[in-house]
Amino acid sequence: MRTGSEPTTARSALRARFWLTLWGLVWAVFGTTAFALTGRTGWAVACGVLWLIITVDLTVILHRLRQGPHYQPGPDIPPYQPPDDGPGPGRGPGPGPGLGPGPHDHRP
């Protein structure tokens, strides 16, 4: 069910990101080493830059995992409630005249 507030209440599957990033890190290290040993400097540099990006991403993921269950959703964490403060930015002014209440209009 879409509520229109997904960008502000979105949560990430950090454990899946962790394992995928770790897999990418292994391949980036392997690629950097293999290309450096075979004399392909351009590809070695490209893999080295990827290695750096992956390391930064892994650091962010580990930081967020250590922050606790508020940042790592699990089965015991309920979904966020959508904000109920009017149309908000990006959702337009409302249904307009003669169109009736909109899907987010819960006023009596």
N, C-alpha and C positions, 0 to 999 in steps of 0.2 A: 504494500500500500504506500503510495507516494503522499507526502505531506507538504512538499515544497520547501522543506527546511533541511534537505539532505546534505548540502555542502557544509552547513554549520554543525550538524550533529553526526556526521559520518565517523565511523570508527574503522580501524584497520585490523586485519587478522595478523597481529605482529609475529606470532610463532611461525606462520606460513612464510611471511616476509623474511624472517630470520633464516629459515632453512634454505629458501631460494637464494638469498644473498650469500649464504655460506657456500652453496653450490657454485654460484657465479664467481666467488672469490677463489675457489680451487681452480677453476678453469682460467681465470685471469692470471693467476700465478704461474700455472702451467704454460699458458700461451706466452707470457713475458719471457720465461726461462727458455722455452723451446725456440722462440724466434731469435732471442739474443744469441743462443749457442749456434744457430745456423746462419747467422750473419744478416738476418733480415731486420735491420734497425728500425725501419718505419713501422713495421708490424709490432715489434717489441715495444716501441714507444706508445703505440695505440693501446696495446694490452696493459702497459704500465699506467696509462691515464685511466683506463677502465678499472684497474686495480685500486687506484687512489679513490675514485668515485665510490666504488663498492665498499671500501674501508670506511669512508665517511658515513655512508648509508647504514652500515653495520653498527657503527658507533651510536647513531641516532636510535636505531631499533633497540639496541641493548639498554640505552638510557631510558627509553619509554617502557621497556619491559620491567625494569627495576623500579619504576614509579608505582607499580602496584596495579590492583584490579580495576581502578578507575580508568586506566589507560589501556588495559588488556581485557577486553570483554570476555566473559565466560558465561556458562549457563545460569549462574546465580546473579548476573548483572542484568537488570531489566532494561529494555530499550528506552531511549530518551523520549520524553513527551514532546510533541511538536509545540513550538511557541504559539501562543494565542494572543498576539498583540496587533491584530489588524492585518491588512494586506502585505505590508512590508515591502522592502525594495525588490524589484524584479518580478513581483507577482501582479502588478497592474493595479488600477484603481478599484476594481470590483466588477460585478456582472453588468452594470450599466442599467439604464432605465428600461423597465418592462421585461427584464430577463429573469427576474426572481432571484432568490438567494443563491449564492455561489456554493461550491462544495465545502469551503472552509468557513462559511458564515454560520456560526452556532448561536447567534443571538435569538432571544425569544420573540 
